[in-house]
Amino acid sequence: MGEWGRGGAGGGPPLERTRVLGLLFAGAMVAAPFLALLYGPTAGLAVATLALAATAALAGDLARGAGPAARRRLVVAAAVNGGLAVACLVAVVVRLT
């Protein structure tokens, strides 16, 4: 798995892609309902789309290094989250038009 950057502000270890995607997922899942309450369902759907896409990418990355049994479950999780991300994206586009 690739590494991003040269480390944190304190010169710590570089950020791994899976960690960044995990943080993006967690932040988006926490923010989506509040954005929906504040700005409407379209904003919540847009953030949920990002969270689901990050989850699909994270599951896909993890599936590459997993054993056969775990790989099968991770591929299914990636496909389901990817499909839900596409559904949310379609809902956002429909609401904006």
MODELLER restraints for C-alpha pairs under 7 A, 6 or more apart:
rsr = mdl.restraints
at = mdl.atoms
rsr.add(forms.Gaussian(group=physical.xy_distance, feature=features.Distance(at['CA:1:A'], at['CA:17:A']), mean=6.71, stdev=0.5))
rsr.add(forms.Gaussian(group=physical.xy_distance, feature=features.Distance(at['CA:2:A'], at['CA:16:A']), mean=6.16, stdev=0.5))
rsr.add(forms.Gaussian(group=physical.xy_distance, feature=features.Distance(at['CA:2:A'], at['CA:17:A']), mean=5.92, stdev=0.5))
rsr.add(forms.Gaussian(group=physical.xy_distance, feature=features.Distance(at['CA:3:A'], at['CA:14:A']), mean=6.08, stdev=0.5))
rsr.add(forms.Gaussian(group=physical.xy_distance, feature=features.Distance(at['CA:3:A'], at['CA:15:A']), mean=5.68, stdev=0.5))
rsr.add(forms.Gaussian(group=physical.xy_distance, feature=features.Distance(at['CA:3:A'], at['CA:16:A']), mean=4.42, stdev=0.5))
rsr.add(forms.Gaussian(group=physical.xy_distance, feature=features.Distance(at['CA:3:A'], at['CA:17:A']), mean=5.91, stdev=0.5))
rsr.add(forms.Gaussian(group=physical.xy_distance, feature=features.Distance(at['CA:4:A'], at['CA:14:A']), mean=5.94, stdev=0.5))
rsr.add(forms.Gaussian(group=physical.xy_distance, feature=features.Distance(at['CA:4:A'], at['CA:15:A']), mean=5.19, stdev=0.5))
rsr.add(forms.Gaussian(group=physical.xy_distance, feature=features.Distance(at['CA:4:A'], at['CA:16:A']), mean=5.95, stdev=0.5))
rsr.add(forms.Gaussian(group=physical.xy_distance, feature=features.Distance(at['CA:4:A'], at['CA:17:A']), mean=6.65, stdev=0.5))
rsr.add(forms.Gaussian(group=physical.xy_distance, feature=features.Distance(at['CA:5:A'], at['CA:14:A']), mean=5.55, stdev=0.5))
rsr.add(forms.Gaussian(group=physical.xy_distance, feature=features.Distance(at['CA:5:A'], at['CA:15:A']), mean=6.42, stdev=0.5))
rsr.add(forms.Gaussian(group=physical.xy_distance, feature=features.Distance(at['CA:6:A'], at['CA:14:A']), mean=5.08, stdev=0.5))
rsr.add(forms.Gaussian(group=physical.xy_distance, feature=features.Distance(at['CA:7:A'], at['CA:13:A']), mean=4.71, stdev=0.5))
rsr.add(forms.Gaussian(group=physical.xy_distance, feature=features.Distance(at['CA:7:A'], at['CA:14:A']), mean=3.79, stdev=0.5))
rsr.add(forms.Gaussian(group=physical.xy_distance, feature=features.Distance(at['CA:7:A'], at['CA:15:A']), mean=6.32, stdev=0.5))
rsr.add(forms.Gaussian(group=physical.xy_distance, feature=features.Distance(at['CA:8:A'], at['CA:14:A']), mean=6.69, stdev=0.5))
rsr.add(forms.Gaussian(group=physical.xy_distance, feature=features.Distance(at['CA:18:A'], at['CA:58:A']), mean=5.99, stdev=0.5))
rsr.add(forms.Gaussian(group=physical.xy_distance, feature=features.Distance(at['CA:21:A'], at['CA:54:A']), mean=5.59, stdev=0.5))
rsr.add(forms.Gaussian(group=physical.xy_distance, feature=features.Distance(at['CA:21:A'], at['CA:58:A']), mean=6.23, stdev=0.5))
rsr.add(forms.Gaussian(group=physical.xy_distance, feature=features.Distance(at['CA:24:A'], at['CA:51:A']), mean=6.82, stdev=0.5))
rsr.add(forms.Gaussian(group=physical.xy_distance, feature=features.Distance(at['CA:24:A'], at['CA:54:A']), mean=6.84, stdev=0.5))
rsr.add(forms.Gaussian(group=physical.xy_distance, feature=features.Distance(at['CA:25:A'], at['CA:51:A']), mean=4.60, stdev=0.5))
rsr.add(forms.Gaussian(group=physical.xy_distance, feature=features.Distance(at['CA:25:A'], at['CA:54:A']), mean=5.71, stdev=0.5))
rsr.add(forms.Gaussian(group=physical.xy_distance, feature=features.Distance(at['CA:25:A'], at['CA:55:A']), mean=6.24, stdev=0.5))
rsr.add(forms.Gaussian(group=physical.xy_distance, feature=features.Distance(at['CA:28:A'], at['CA:47:A']), mean=5.81, stdev=0.5))
rsr.add(forms.Gaussian(group=physical.xy_distance, feature=features.Distance(at['CA:28:A'], at['CA:48:A']), mean=6.55, stdev=0.5))
rsr.add(forms.Gaussian(group=physical.xy_distance, feature=features.Distance(at['CA:28:A'], at['CA:50:A']), mean=6.96, stdev=0.5))
rsr.add(forms.Gaussian(group=physical.xy_distance, feature=features.Distance(at['CA:28:A'], at['CA:51:A']), mean=5.26, stdev=0.5))
rsr.add(forms.Gaussian(group=physical.xy_distance, feature=features.Distance(at['CA:29:A'], at['CA:48:A']), mean=6.54, stdev=0.5))
rsr.add(forms.Gaussian(group=physical.xy_distance, feature=features.Distance(at['CA:29:A'], at['CA:51:A']), mean=6.10, stdev=0.5))
rsr.add(forms.Gaussian(group=physical.xy_distance, feature=features.Distance(at['CA:32:A'], at['CA:44:A']), mean=4.51, stdev=0.5))
rsr.add(forms.Gaussian(group=physical.xy_distance, feature=features.Distance(at['CA:32:A'], at['CA:47:A']), mean=5.35, stdev=0.5))
rsr.add(forms.Gaussian(group=physical.xy_distance, feature=features.Distance(at['CA:32:A'], at['CA:48:A']), mean=5.85, stdev=0.5))
rsr.add(forms.Gaussian(group=physical.xy_distance, feature=features.Distance(at['CA:33:A'], at['CA:44:A']), mean=5.89, stdev=0.5))
rsr.add(forms.Gaussian(group=physical.xy_distance, feature=features.Distance(at['CA:35:A'], at['CA:43:A']), mean=5.89, stdev=0.5))
rsr.add(forms.Gaussian(group=physical.xy_distance, feature=features.Distance(at['CA:35:A'], at['CA:44:A']), mean=5.32, stdev=0.5))
rsr.add(forms.Gaussian(group=physical.xy_distance, feature=features.Distance(at['CA:36:A'], at['CA:42:A']), mean=6.93, stdev=0.5))
rsr.add(forms.Gaussian(group=physical.xy_distance, feature=features.Distance(at['CA:36:A'], at['CA:43:A']), mean=5.59, stdev=0.5))
rsr.add(forms.Gaussian(group=physical.xy_distance, feature=features.Distance(at['CA:36:A'], at['CA:44:A']), mean=4.18, stdev=0.5))
rsr.add(forms.Gaussian(group=physical.xy_distance, feature=features.Distance(at['CA:42:A'], at['CA:92:A']), mean=5.67, stdev=0.5))
rsr.add(forms.Gaussian(group=physical.xy_distance, feature=features.Distance(at['CA:42:A'], at['CA:95:A']), mean=6.67, stdev=0.5))
rsr.add(forms.Gaussian(group=physical.xy_distance, feature=features.Distance(at['CA:45:A'], at['CA:88:A']), mean=5.85, stdev=0.5))
rsr.add(forms.Gaussian(group=physical.xy_distance, feature=features.Distance(at['CA:45:A'], at['CA:92:A']), mean=6.26, stdev=0.5))
rsr.add(forms.Gaussian(group=physical.xy_distance, feature=features.Distance(at['CA:46:A'], at['CA:89:A']), mean=6.84, stdev=0.5))
rsr.add(forms.Gaussian(group=physical.xy_distance, feature=features.Distance(at['CA:46:A'], at['CA:92:A']), mean=6.37, stdev=0.5))
rsr.add(forms.Gaussian(group=physical.xy_distance, feature=features.Distance(at['CA:49:A'], at['CA:85:A']), mean=4.71, stdev=0.5))
rsr.add(forms.Gaussian(group=physical.xy_distance, feature=features.Distance(at['CA:49:A'], at['CA:88:A']), mean=5.50, stdev=0.5))
rsr.add(forms.Gaussian(group=physical.xy_distance, feature=features.Distance(at['CA:49:A'], at['CA:89:A']), mean=6.06, stdev=0.5))
rsr.add(forms.Gaussian(group=physical.xy_distance, feature=features.Distance(at['CA:52:A'], at['CA:81:A']), mean=5.35, stdev=0.5))
rsr.add(forms.Gaussian(group=physical.xy_distance, feature=features.Distance(at['CA:52:A'], at['CA:82:A']), mean=6.57, stdev=0.5))
rsr.add(forms.Gaussian(group=physical.xy_distance, feature=features.Distance(at['CA:52:A'], at['CA:84:A']), mean=6.80, stdev=0.5))
rsr.add(forms.Gaussian(group=physical.xy_distance, feature=features.Distance(at['CA:52:A'], at['CA:85:A']), mean=5.15, stdev=0.5))
rsr.add(forms.Gaussian(group=physical.xy_distance, feature=features.Distance(at['CA:53:A'], at['CA:81:A']), mean=6.66, stdev=0.5))
rsr.add(forms.Gaussian(group=physical.xy_distance, feature=features.Distance(at['CA:53:A'], at['CA:82:A']), mean=5.80, stdev=0.5))
rsr.add(forms.Gaussian(group=physical.xy_distance, feature=features.Distance(at['CA:53:A'], at['CA:85:A']), mean=5.58, stdev=0.5))
rsr.add(forms.Gaussian(group=physical.xy_distance, feature=features.Distance(at['CA:55:A'], at['CA:81:A']), mean=6.52, stdev=0.5))
rsr.add(forms.Gaussian(group=physical.xy_distance, feature=features.Distance(at['CA:56:A'], at['CA:77:A']), mean=6.95, stdev=0.5))
rsr.add(forms.Gaussian(group=physical.xy_distance, feature=features.Distance(at['CA:56:A'], at['CA:78:A']), mean=4.08, stdev=0.5))
rsr.add(forms.Gaussian(group=physical.xy_distance, feature=features.Distance(at['CA:56:A'], at['CA:79:A']), mean=6.79, stdev=0.5))
rsr.add(forms.Gaussian(group=physical.xy_distance, feature=features.Distance(at['CA:56:A'], at['CA:81:A']), mean=5.14, stdev=0.5))
rsr.add(forms.Gaussian(group=physical.xy_distance, feature=features.Distance(at['CA:56:A'], at['CA:82:A']), mean=5.33, stdev=0.5))
rsr.add(forms.Gaussian(group=physical.xy_distance, feature=features.Distance(at['CA:57:A'], at['CA:78:A']), mean=6.80, stdev=0.5))
rsr.add(forms.Gaussian(group=physical.xy_distance, feature=features.Distance(at['CA:59:A'], at['CA:74:A']), mean=5.41, stdev=0.5))
rsr.add(forms.Gaussian(group=physical.xy_distance, feature=features.Distance(at['CA:59:A'], at['CA:75:A']), mean=6.84, stdev=0.5))
rsr.add(forms.Gaussian(group=physical.xy_distance, feature=features.Distance(at['CA:59:A'], at['CA:77:A']), mean=6.55, stdev=0.5))
rsr.add(forms.Gaussian(group=physical.xy_distance, feature=features.Distance(at['CA:59:A'], at['CA:78:A']), mean=5.18, stdev=0.5))
rsr.add(forms.Gaussian(group=physical.xy_distance, feature=features.Distance(at['CA:60:A'], at['CA:74:A']), mean=6.70, stdev=0.5))
rsr.add(forms.Gaussian(group=physical.xy_distance, feature=features.Distance(at['CA:60:A'], at['CA:75:A']), mean=6.20, stdev=0.5))
rsr.add(forms.Gaussian(group=physical.xy_distance, feature=features.Distance(at['CA:60:A'], at['CA:78:A']), mean=5.65, stdev=0.5))
rsr.add(forms.Gaussian(group=physical.xy_distance, feature=features.Distance(at['CA:63:A'], at['CA:71:A']), mean=4.63, stdev=0.5))
rsr.add(forms.Gaussian(group=physical.xy_distance, feature=features.Distance(at['CA:63:A'], at['CA:74:A']), mean=5.40, stdev=0.5))
rsr.add(forms.Gaussian(group=physical.xy_distance, feature=features.Distance(at['CA:63:A'], at['CA:75:A']), mean=6.25, stdev=0.5))
